[in-house]
Amino acid sequence: MAMAKAKLVSVLLLALLIAISAISAKVMAKEAAQYHLDSGSYGPGSLKSYQCPSQCARRCGQTQYHKPCMFFCQKCCAKCLCVPPGYYGNKAVCPCYNNWKTKRGGPKCP
C-alpha cells in the first residue's frame, strides 16, 4: 500500500512539473514576442537616417574594432534604416541588415 502511494505521489509530482514547465514556456514565448512588438526602435525602417550614428555608436560600443564597425554599421543603417539591438547578434530583427553580404558571402553589417 505504501509503495502504491509513493508511486502515485511521484506521478502527480511529475505531472505537476510538466504542467509548470509548459506554462512557463508559454509565458516566456509570449514575453519574447511582446518584447519584439514593444521595441519600436528595432525592425526594418524603424530609424531615420539622422539616428544612424547614435545607434551605431551603441552597436559598436564594445568592440575593439570601433572604426570599421562604425563605418559598416552606418553604411548598413543608411541602406536598411535599422540597427539590431545589443552589441552582437540579434540580426534577425533586421532582415536587410542580416542579409546584406560581402562579395565573399560574409556578413557586411556588424
N, C-alpha and C positions, 0 to 999 in steps of 0.2 A: 504494500500500500504506500509506504514512504517513497519507494522507488518511482511509482506512478506519479505521485505528487511532484517529485523532483523533476521528472520529465515534463510534466505539464507546466511547471513554473519556468523551466528553461525554454520551452517552446513559446510561451507567452512573452518572455523577455526578448527572445529573438524576433518575434513578430513586432514587438514594440520598437526595437532598434531599427528594423527595416522601415517601419512607418515613419519614424523620426527622420531617418536618412532621406526618404523620399520627399518628405515635406521640406526639409532644409534644402535639398537640391532644387526644388521648385522655387523656393523663396530666393535663393541665390541667383537662379536664372532670371527671375523677374527683376531683381535689383540690378543685374548686369544690363538687361535690356533697358531698364529705366534710366540707367547712367548714360547710355548712348542717346537716348531720347532727350534727356535733360541737358546734356552737354552741347549747347548750341554753338560753342566755339570750335567744334570739330565737324568734319564731313566735307564733302565736295562743295565748293563755292561758299563756304562759311565765312571766309575772310574777305576783306577789302585789300587792295594792293598795298595801301599805306600801313596795314597791320603786319605785313610780312617780316620786316626787320625785328620787331619785338618778339614775334612768335618763333622766329629762327634763333634769336638770342636765347630764348628759353630752351628750345630743342637742342641747341649746340652748347649749352651752358656747362656740361660736364665732360666734354671730350678734350683730349689733348691736341686734336687737330682742328682747332677752333676756326681758323681762317678758311680752309677748304670746306668745312662743314657749313659755315655761313654762306659761302659763295654758292654752293649747290643747293642748299636749302632755300635761299632766296630765289634762285632760278626756278626751282620746282614750285615754290609758293606762287610766284608770278604766273606760272602756267596753270596750276591747279587751284589756286586760291584756297589752299588747305594745308595745314601742317598738323601731323598726328600728335596726340598727347604724349607726354613723357619725354625722356631723353633718348630712348631707343625702342625700336619695335612699334607696335600698335598701328602699323601701316594699313591694316585692313579698314580702319576708319576712313581712310582717304584713298580710294582705289587709283585715282590718277597718279598720286604721289607714289603709290606702291608699284604701279605697273610701268612707269617710265624707266626704261633700261638703257644702259650704255651700249656701244657698238658690240662689245664682247658679251652682252647679255647679263651683266651685273646690275645691281640697283644704282640708279642715277641719283636718287634722293636719299639723304641721310636720315 
